[in-house]
Amino acid sequence: MVEVEVEVVIKMMGQLQKCWLLSIVLPIVGFGAFLWWAKRDIVQSACPNCGNDFQVFKSSLNNDEVQLCPFCSQPFSVEGNEFVKEPIKFSNRSSPFGQAFDDFSPWSGKGKDAPASTTIIDVEAEVKDVE
C-alpha cells in the first residue's frame, strides 16, 4: 500500500517538474521568437522631410494609405529599408464640412445660369461685464 502511494507521488513529482519546466522555458522561447520577428519586421530610418529618426513595422504599412511622419506629418513611403519622400496628393472630393457650407459661398457650383448675387451681413455686438 505504501509502495503504491510512493509511486503515485513520484509520478506526480515528474509531472510537476514537466509543468514547471514548461512554464519557465515556454515564455523565454516565446519572447525570443517575438524579438526575432520584430527585428525582421522593423524599419528604422530618417524622415526624408524633417530628418528625424523613427521606426515603423513593415506589417503595419498599407500601400493604399499615405504614411505620415510622426514628427512633421508629411507623407512618406517605404522602399526597401529606407523612407522615401512622397509627393502630396490632393483630393477633388468635397468634405462633409465643405458640403455643409456650400450654400453660403458665392463660389458654390449652382450652375452657370444662376444669377451671381452676394449677400453681406454686418453684425455688431457689444460686450458688457457681468459686474
Number of C-alpha atoms within 10 A of each C-alpha: 5 7 8 9 10 11 11 12 12 12 12 12 12 12 12 12 12 12 12 11 11 12 11 11 11 11 11 12 11 11 11 12 12 12 12 11 11 13 11 11 14 15 17 14 17 15 24 18 17 12 11 13 13 13 12 14 13 15 8 9 13 10 9 6 9 15 18 14 20 13 13 12 11 18 21 20 21 17 8 9 11 15 20 17 14 16 10 10 8 6 7 6 7 9 9 9 8 12 10 9 10 15 12 10 11 12 10 12 10 12 7 7 6 8 8 9 7 10 8 6 6 5 5 5 5 4 5 6 4 4 3
